[in-house]
């Protein structure tokens, strides 16, 4: 059965090929249904071996396909274990729902089929990434999801802002990829292979702490690109230029979690490098807080969700940093459901409001869009961390694991709690401004509920966002047990005592409710509070981090390039060669009377020169 | 059967056929030239098919001595280093000729020059006699000069002269070194001279002689590659050359430089290579960063791709002098891949230039709307050139980086920044040319690529994907020759290929089932 797992990748890849090359002829809506069915089939095929792992009838295994680059020992092979199975289920499951949703959302787009080709390409790339059995193949997937992301962000390429956003995303990610690539060099020099099995079983013997620290920090640099962490998070807010299903699938549920997944996969290496762990946890915590603060000030419904995603990724990264890999992956999973739900809900709102994204022009959509309203309510409660929705359980686990480390880690825990307060605040703000209160619609807007292809995925995701949390509660760690084989090589912290865990969870719940209440009373009234100037203005600009990078990196970098291109090359290097040519010409003027034509005079000079050189070599080298 | 001789003679015969075509039937020149140029490809295919995998030595060897006293002969052969250079050459020439559809001016001369050029390039890669090598090396110069000078754009006189002078200056050093080496070799085997590559392997030279000769070869090839700071002829030559000229220049002519470094510098002077290779690798790395940086701000799309070649060729030089099996295999692979990707980019630029007659990026904008197929293929080639995994460019650069890190870690780490810079110059150029609204109304009426143009690009696209997904058949043929080269270096110098890899001890735990079937190389 697992021998056929390559089909999982082949199905969406086939869809991508057909829809990109022949899409125009297939047309709407068939191209969309084709994409949906292929991804859905991949999900269905993956269910059986996943159940096998779940029930214990199947075991983790590596499936060899073919030799890719023999000289660096990189094989095309699939690692099928609980971690990759989980991610496969999320990617194909959420992916299939978003394909279905897109059939409605992209209705009427002139490049409808192309869109599904790119979406299929993304699914295939993401599956290569999560199913890889070595770092080299993982890197293929890693880069190809970057390509898909680029194509989909700039899908509406006639808008200059969309084209620029796609380019920015790819280039910023490539800075992270540099880190990944250098990590791969060190890994090969240390292990002579990229194979996970070999690397993880021998790492404690092979790697010094220094080497492990270097590798993991470089891998983490890669993760800050893909998973949008400080300092490379700046591409994600811009990525909202892409169609909303793309934001839901790639920039919330799946691709952005690739960094977290990669670090969880490399848990053995991170365990060997305590300094990396601290760095990662601190950056994750700082990102969670910073992005939450910015999210509070955003007016564009998608921008709120974008910063929210950065913030939630910060939690996952923090989980990895404190060594709570299962907790990080658990939050990755619950977040995939509720954030996809929130984005698709936002997409439904935008769709119903004739492409309006400014929350100040929404309000009172509760009645016009009942299904969207109800499902968004679930998403709002889940991300805010309200019992018993999924976000409550998963966020709590990361915070508990941080708390458990004690000492200075308590500061990080406090940062996490503060970010949780802000999360509840800005999500309630989004919820209230969009669905409650009086309508503030632009003239002529007639909000309407979306078609069933869009509301059905909302409903399915809402159910998942409610129930998925109970797979892993402090009392019943089913999820953690499922993932155990993937983390067999690392030591596990003792689970928290139930009473303490309950107290912490209760405290987090109180904070979340506090955040909701504060926001509710601030925004749920007829006169909206004035949010201009000072903090609000700076926050809306993302605290001008983009400008800072522009001034400190982009502009000086461009100056250097221009100096190379306009001075060094034409004046410096060519100056020398022109000088030599001039010298030869002057020296050759004497002979010129005998010869005509420049080429011939140069040729003569060259011949004489050659003879001199030969004699010089023979004389100096003592040949004769 | 003297396959290699047939391969070398075919283009010349083709040129003669084209030459005698009747004047009143000019419409025959293009199709007949195309057909004639496909014949060498068939022969190259035959060689590839019958090439013995796992054999590191020279194959299909032909050895006819012309003159025993001066040791000069018709010595041609192919091994894992040259095999794919020959195949690439035979592949790119028909493509370049097919892409010359728009040439009308003096078409017959043009095609004759192209075919002569093909013989020259093939000869460079096949020669086992250094005098013969030099002859072919020089034959290449003349038709290329004429192609730029006669069919180039506005600034062609300057560009073609610059091309000739740079190359000829290098040739002087090359010629001097070859003659000196030939005389020294002859002295040791008791003739006046000997130019047989195989006897030169055993010639004993003083260190000074080795340094001088190494330098002579290195200067000639560094100019050809071109290695920073000898690169300034390239942007001019590329920009002014007709499309086919740019394709061949980037695709195969530059490879004569890296091939020469590998075949002659590294093989004949291993000690000097080991002692001074770092400095050449360093120049390669400077080229990677510098070429990419200059490419970013080029206002001319063809110049941009030309500078990107400086960057990509830098990777190849780094890989050659890193002297590990990974890096060397990567270098040869990258020579193939760069020929395909940059060839595709120049073809594409030529196709749009035929329609608009401008290369200025600022003259474009929003082109993807009117030419979607063109835009898609350009983006594909750009990503292939930028080393996107799954495409051929990645395999070469990745293998070079992994292998070079073992010898020159710092250089490899700096070089890896090339992946960032390549994304910047290619995607920024793509953004300005293809996206946004159409600002130049002249672009509105442009027609997308036609079937002929797509057919020209298709072989390159297929190979770029094919070699990216399954490079093994190529690597299997390169590997033995590369390893032989390294074995020889280890035998005659105290250089040892750096050890890599970890301990054999494993932590005793259960981690899935890691059971690989034995998959031995050699499937051809």
Interface residues (C-beta under 8 A of the other chain):
Chain A: X20 X59 X60 X61 X62 X64 X66 X67 X68 X69 X70 X71 X72 X75 X77 X79 X81 X136 X139 X140 X142 X143 X144 X147 X150 X154 X157 X158 X159 X160 X162 X163 X164 X167 X170 X171 X174 X175 X177 X178 X181 X182 X184 X185 X186 X188 X189 X190 X191 X192 X193 X195 X197 X198 X200 X201 X202 X204 X205 X206 X485 X488 X489 X558 X560 X561 X562 X564 X565 X569 X570 X573 X574 X577 X581 X598 X599 X602 X603 X606 X607 X609 X610 X611 X613 X614 X616 X617 X618 X620 X621 X622 X623 X624
Chain B: X161 X164 X165 X166 X168 X169 X171 X172 X173 X175 X176 X177 X179 X180 X183 X184 X187 X205 X206 X208 X209 X210 X212 X213 X216 X229 X231 X232 X235 X290 X293 X294 X296 X297 X298 X325 X326 X329 X330 X366 X368 X369 X376 X383 X388 X389 X390 X394 X395 X398 X399 X401 X402 X403 X405 X406 X409 X412 X413 X416 X417 X419 X420 X423 X424 X427 X428 X430 X431 X434 X435 X436 X437 X469 X470 X471 X472 X475 X476 X479 X498 X500 X501 X502 X503 X505 X506 X507 X509 X510 X511 X512 X513 X514 X515 X516 X517 X519 X521
